Amino acid sequence: MPIQVETTDRRDIVDITAEVEAAVPADLERGLCTVFVQHTTAGVVVNEAEQRLLGDIETFLGAIVPDEDGYAHDALDGNADSHLRALLLDESVSVPVRDGTLALGTWQSVLLVDCDGPRTRSVTVTCTS
């Protein structure tokens, strides 16, 4: 069952580490956990979930891909900037699993980056040995 993530802003970053961790089978000694976002205007990354850094990431994405810059796709949906920002992100990440838990580094978190919110986003978590 996918994880449902509510975002609150046009560009929003949500720490989903706890939800992903909860999806890891406790009896999985060693394996790989893949986290996949099922949308073309969002991404999943591993990074630090420090509030100022999250704001910097949002600012960075806005600077790299400006809002309303005469994109052809805007005539259809008005969200071309969101699709272009998502191109800079990954739609999935893979994290090693050790002893039934995510083997993340000290400051690493799994983050959903929404480029076209606010929305409800679906994230699929698949763990294999």
N, C-alpha and C positions, 0 to 999 in steps of 0.2 A: 504494500500500500504506500503510495507516495506521501511524502511530508508536505503539508500545506503551509505556506509561509505568507503572512500578510505584510505588505509593505505600506508605508505611509506617505512617501514623497515621490516625486517624479524620478529623482535619482536617490536610491536608498540602499543601504548596506545592512544586512541582518546576519548576526552571528548564529549559525545553525549547528554549531558543534555538538551541543547537548542532544539535539534531535537526531543527528547522524549517529552519535555514540549509542543512543538508545536502540538504534536499528541493528547494531552489531550483535550477532549471536554470542552469548556468554561462553559457549563451548568452542568457539573458533580460536584455536591456539595460535595459528599463523595463517595469514591470508592477505587479501586485498579488498579494500572497500572502495567502490566507485560511487561517486556522487554526481548525478546528472540532472541538470535543469532542463525542463521540457518546453523551453520558450526561446524565441529568436531575438528577444530584446532584454535578455538577462544572462548572467553568467555565474559561475561558481569559481572561487579562488581560495587558496590557502595563504593567509597573511595574518598580521597582528590585528587584534580587535580593539586597539586603543582608540578612544573616541576622537582625538585630534587627528590621528592618522586616517581614520575613516572619512572625516571631513576633507582631508587633503586628497584622498582618492576620488571623492565626488568632484572636487574642484578640478583635479587633473583631467578627469574624463570630460568635463564640461569645456575645458580649455583646448583639449586635443580635437574634440568634435563640437563645434559651436552649435547652439540652438538655432533653428530657423535660418539656415544658411543657403536657401534657395535649392534645396535638394529635390530632385524629381519625384521621389516617393512621397513627399509631403502632400502632393496633390491628391493622393489616394487616402492615406491614413494620418498624415501629420506627425509621423514619428520616425522619420528617416534617421534623425540624429540618434535615436535609441538603438536602431539596428546597427548603425555604424559603430557606436560605442561597444555594443556587445561583440563585434568582430575583434576588439582588442582584448577581450576576456576569453576564458575557456568555458565551454558548455559542460565540462566535467573535470573532476579531479579524482585522482586515485591516492588513497592513503593506506600505508601498511597497517595490518592488524597484528598485534602481539598479545597473547593471553586474554583474548576477548575484548580488547580495548584498542582504540585508535592510537597508533604510534606517532603522534604529532610531537614536534619540537616544543620547547618550553613556551615560546610566545606564539605558536601557530594555532590558528583557528580556521574552521571552514566557514566561509562567508558567501552568502547569496548577494549578488550585486544586481539590483533592479535598475534598468535604464529607462523604464517606461511605466512607472507606477503612478499612483498607488494601485496595486493589484493583489490578487491572490495567486501565488506562484506554486507550481508543483515541482517537487524535487524527488527523484527516485534514488534510492540507496540500494546497491547490490553488493553483497559480500560473498567472496569465494575463497576457497582454500587452495 
